[in-house]
Structure formats: structure tokens, C-alpha cells
Amino acid sequence: MEARVIHPLPNSEDPLVTRLVSDVPPAHYTFNINSFSELSKILSKTGLKKYESGNFEIGGYKWTLLLYPDGDKERGGEGHISLSLVLAKTNSLPLGLEVNASFKFFVYDQIRDKYLTIEYENRKERRFQAIKNEWGVPKLLALTTFNNAANGYLINNCCIFGVEVFVRSCTGKGESFSVIRHPQAGRLSWKVKHFSSLSKRFICSRDFTVGGHKWHLLLYPKGDSTVIEGNSLSFFLRSNDSMGHPGQKIYVEYTLRVRNQVAGNHKEQKGVHWFSANARGWSNFMLLSDLTDKRKGYMVKGTVIVEVEITRPPPYSITSELYPNLFERKRSEEGKLLFLFVSFKESLELSTRILRDQPPAHYTLKLNSFSQLAKLLSDTGVEKYESGEFEVSGYKWKLLLYPNGDKNRGGSGHISLYLVLSETNALRLGLEVHASFRFFVYDQIRDDYLVIQDADMEEKRFHAFKIQRGFSKLLALSTLIDAANGYLVDDCCIFGAEVFVTNCTGKGESFSIIKQPTSNFSLPIDRFSSMDEYSTSSEKFIIGGHKWHLIVYPKGDAEGKDQSLSLFLELDDSIICHGKKIYVEYKFRYQE
């Protein structure tokens, strides 16, 4: 967990950069330099300004780090360590593709066992593309601060850097809550003949349409799996979601009934539910002994009549669907955050509030009838509305919205909004998901988004015992209701969320200098002029603890064919870690 003051932080010469101290190591990539001065010397000797790390993959893209030990002077980094993140292999990306990502750099304090973290203020995103694939911090750390052993960053010529990358992948997922003003009630009667001789575990009625949605009845003649077989009739109303959108939810008041064909005293039960692609009803609707007793009149000549009456068909419907064109994504200059929003007077729960012009990338919740939703929840004794699920970084999430405030957490008089890790029962025991998140409220007048996020975008731990994180005081109801603010217009408001999961990849590399005396290897070649082979290889030889061999093309390789002798030194990679790089100075010599 990050803290504001743990030990003295180096002065930041860039007001747009935030520096904090963390106990948690970088989750995505670690770069260990065991011989910093030697690396700097090698780069200076060879006329290079930077060292390029190996590739690592985050968010489906490959990245590399560029380290400037003596500073990136072209970007004002003289006298500093400079560090940049690079989107690799941009030549293989689709034309015009932009990757929006924020990132955090780490420098390890080896004395205090802490990490100095450096990132753009409010985790500002950068657009990586073919013509601009490198972003970084030219003044990551002053060399005077870095070289001072008391600070712990360079000990015994060893230092450790790291990075975390948060790619914002737009899923376009969202849902919309609407009210149908004048719904019509609906009813279905279904005669089930030869009831006592039914052998199927369950039977379904024909589909019928009420309120623009399809439904059917579901009967278990001998009870479903939750009751003792042969003891009860199980009776359900089911929404046939094939007519709507995946994830659609519909609020319904309904009555399920078994008709008494003799006396008229029917057996019925009433329910109120949000329907999606599921069935609602009762496993113990009625005892089979009562249903089949001819004296009681429910079954006549082997026929049972069941009914459903939808007394309030979909006046409230929530539709989860993809919204590729719900908002046209505008481009501001470098996608920058427009300005700091500071006009709130109430307690903000250590939150940061800013404005930006880009919509939420992960989930949008549009409420076309906010007052109706608030009233519905109040009438049914429910405090919160639960959104549909959406997936980010391999985990399923949902939003909990309290239109009248989460009073148990001090949210009275406010909109409360929470992010919930869904399906925690499917997680491995003890698994924690580390994630930061931001919420959005759309200003429909100015076409901007109010963004609410935790101060410094601090990560939260989601696990089976703590699946919910958010803000009880997201927005004062007085602020929301004031039409001049643009958040609630014609009873419509729009919320959203972005989630950034820190998945630990454990990738990294280590730079070392092996002190090794000069070594030689000779390859005698007999009858060189008469050789017919295209190429020949030497036996393997060991220098510096690594295996090598020479490759000779007597008449030249593809570039120098029939014109030159081609000679190469090749590292046998089978004995070193994948991606490891070794700096070597070598000399070829031809001797007759």
C-alpha cells in the first residue's frame, strides 16, 4: 500500500509528476543492473545514449524500457536518470491504431526496502502510436540523488528499476435503464393434459409476448432438484432472452396460479423480480398430494390448468448491450485531462476529481428514468441497483448504485457508487485481485465527464472477504439534481467505470559485468578454396561461462554472395535464460 510520507522524497522538478513510496514491487517488469557504472561506460564508449531492455507483454501489447544512465539530453534530462516506456513492434500494428496507457516507474531503495514510484499526475494516460511510441520521464531522478549511497538507490554499483503499465482497452460495454410509460398487462393459461403420466423432468409452455418481451412457463411435475422428488410441484416464469439483448434485466410483478376447476379457490403466489435470462418462481409451489387429489378440484380428468398473470409488465427494463457508437470518442490534445475540479464542499473521502473529454472505456450505465428507479427501489425496500457484469483483465465486475445514498456508510444525501468483484466463489482460496478504478458522471451540457478516483489512484485489494470498493459520497444529490450542472437532464443521467488490474507477470532482466581475461578460439579450415558447402560451423567453445560457435560462409552469405568471405560469432542460447543479453567486445582475425 502506498503512503504519503515514509522517508524523504527527492524534490520533483516536474510539477506534472507524482512521487510516492510503496512497499509493493513492480508487478510487470523489473530491470536489475548489477554494474551501473560499467553500463554507463559501455554506452559512452560505443556512442550510445540509452540501454534497451527486453520485451515484456501487457494488455496484449509488447513493451520495452529505455534507460538513459546519463540522462536524455534531447528532452531536458541532463544530470538525471531518464527512463521511457516504448510500445514495441509498432510496424505490426494496424494502421492508425492508438494504444491508450498510463504507467508507473519504480526505483528500489535497497536500504529501507521501499520503492520510489514515479508517474504522471492522476495517472494521466498517454497515446502510443507508430509515430509516437515512446513516453517517459526525462528527469526521473537526479544523478546526485541517485549516486548518494545514503538514499539507497545505488548500492555496490547495483540498482533496480521497474514499471507497471495500465492499458485502457475500450470494451464499449454498457446498459440503459428505461421506463415504459403505459404497459399492458398479460396473461397465459396452459392446459397440461395427462399430468399424472408425465415422464419428463420438466416441461415448457409455448412462448407468449407481454410488454414487448417473450416469456414461457416452466413446470417440474415431480419437483426440481431442490425438493424431495414426488413431493411438490415446482412452477416458474422464465424470460426468453433471445428476443432481447444479452444480459437484459426486466422488472416484473407477476402471479403464478394453478386453477381450481371446481370451486374456484385457486392456488396462487405473487412475486416481484428483476428478470434476465433466468426463471423465477417457487420450487415448493404446492404439494403434489393436494394437486392430484380429485376431491380438491385442481386436476379434472387428468388435466391441470396453470396460469401466469403479469400485472406490471416491463415498465422498468435494463438493457446490457455493446455501445460502440453511444458516444463519439473525441480527441483532446494528447488526450489530456482538462482541469482540476475543486468546487465540491462536502467530504470527498480522499478522492481526486477531474474533468476529461473521453468516455469510460469499460462500462457505461445510462439511467433514462433516474427518479423512477429511485422510487422503485424505495417502494420495494431495496437500497441499491446492481448493474450487469462486465469483464476486465479476465475478471468479472459489476457496479452497485445507491440512488438515495448508502446510509450505512455515511452516504445520506449523496449518490453512492461501488465496484464489485463478481463470482468470487470461483476464485482460488486466498486469491487477491489488486486493482485501481475510476468512476464517471457525464455532463450532458458541456459534453465532459467528471472523473472520481481514489487519491493517487491507490490500488485496492479485492478478495472473497472484501469484494466491494467505492465512494459513499460520489456526488451530492443536490449537485446531481441541479440541471445547470448537466448531470441530470430530462431525468436522464449517465455513469461509468474504468478498472485497472495489476496482474503480476514476474518478468524482468538483470545486467551484469563478468570480469574475464581475453580468450581466443581458432578454427582451422582445410581445402578452403575447394569447399562446396554454403556454410560451415565450428565446434562449440566456452568463454565467460557461455557457449559460442563461429559460422563461416566461404563464398559469402546472402548479402555478400560470391564476393566476400562472411564470418559470424553466434551465442548458443540453450544454456541461458530466454531474452538474456550479453555485451561482448570481439575481434575476428584471418591467418594463412
Stockholm file with secondary structure:
# STOCKHOLM 1.0

chainA/1-592         MEARVIHPLPNSEDPLVTRLVSDVPPAHYTFNINSFSELSKILSKTGLKKYESGNFEIGGYKWTLLLYPDGDKERGGEGHISLSLVLAKTNSLPLGLEVNASFKFFVYDQIRDKYLTIEYENRKERRFQAIKNEWGVPKLLALTTFNNAANGYLINNCCIFGVEVFVRSCTGKGESFSVIRHPQAGRLSWKVKHFSSLSKRFICSRDFTVGGHKWHLLLYPKGDSTVIEGNSLSFFLRSNDSMGHPGQKIYVEYTLRVRNQVAGNHKEQKGVHWFSANARGWSNFMLLSDLTDKRKGYMVKGTVIVEVEITRPPPYSITSELYPNLFERKRSEEGKLLFLFVSFKESLELSTRILRDQPPAHYTLKLNSFSQLAKLLSDTGVEKYESGEFEVSGYKWKLLLYPNGDKNRGGSGHISLYLVLSETNALRLGLEVHASFRFFVYDQIRDDYLVIQDADMEEKRFHAFKIQRGFSKLLALSTLIDAANGYLVDDCCIFGAEVFVTNCTGKGESFSIIKQPTSNFSLPIDRFSSMDEYSTSSEKFIIGGHKWHLIVYPKGDAEGKDQSLSLFLELDDSIICHGKKIYVEYKFRYQE
#=GR chainA/1-592 SS CEESCSSCCCCCSCTTEEEEEESSCCSSEEEEESCHHHHHHHHHHTTCCCEECCCEEETTEEEEEEEETTCCGGGTCTTEEEEEEEECCGGGSCTTCCEEEEEEEEEEETTTTEEEEEEEGGGCCEEEBTTBCEEEEEEEEEHHHHHCGGGSSSBTTBEEEEEEEEECCCCCEEEEEEECSSCCCEEEEEEECSGGGCCSSCEECCCEEETTEEEEEEEETTCCTTSCTTTEEEEEEEEEGGGSCTTCEEEEEEEEEECCTTTCCCEEEEEEEEESSSEEEEEEEEEHHHHSCGGGTSEETTEEEEEEEEEEEEEEEEEEEECTTSSCCCCCGGGCCCEECCCCCSCCTTEEEEEESSCCSSEEEEESCHHHHHHHHHHTTCCCEECCCEEETTEEEEEEEETTCCGGGTCTTEEEEEEEECCGGGSCTTCCEEEEEEEEEEETTTTEEEEEEEGGGCCEEEBTTBCEEEEEEEEEHHHHHCGGGSSSBTTBEEEEEEEEECCCCCEEEEECCCCCCCCCCCCCCTTGGGCCCSCEECCCEEETTEEEEEEEETTCCSSSTTTCCEEEEEECGGGSCTTCCCCCCCCCCCCC
#=GC SS_cons         CEESCSSCCCCCSCTTEEEEEESSCCSSEEEEESCHHHHHHHHHHTTCCCEECCCEEETTEEEEEEEETTCCGGGTCTTEEEEEEEECCGGGSCTTCCEEEEEEEEEEETTTTEEEEEEEGGGCCEEEBTTBCEEEEEEEEEHHHHHCGGGSSSBTTBEEEEEEEEECCCCCEEEEEEECSSCCCEEEEEEECSGGGCCSSCEECCCEEETTEEEEEEEETTCCTTSCTTTEEEEEEEEEGGGSCTTCEEEEEEEEEECCTTTCCCEEEEEEEEESSSEEEEEEEEEHHHHSCGGGTSEETTEEEEEEEEEEEEEEEEEEEECTTSSCCCCCGGGCCCEECCCCCSCCTTEEEEEESSCCSSEEEEESCHHHHHHHHHHTTCCCEECCCEEETTEEEEEEEETTCCGGGTCTTEEEEEEEECCGGGSCTTCCEEEEEEEEEEETTTTEEEEEEEGGGCCEEEBTTBCEEEEEEEEEHHHHHCGGGSSSBTTBEEEEEEEEECCCCCEEEEECCCCCCCCCCCCCCTTGGGCCCSCEECCCEEETTEEEEEEEETTCCSSSTTTCCEEEEEECGGGSCTTCCCCCCCCCCCCC
//
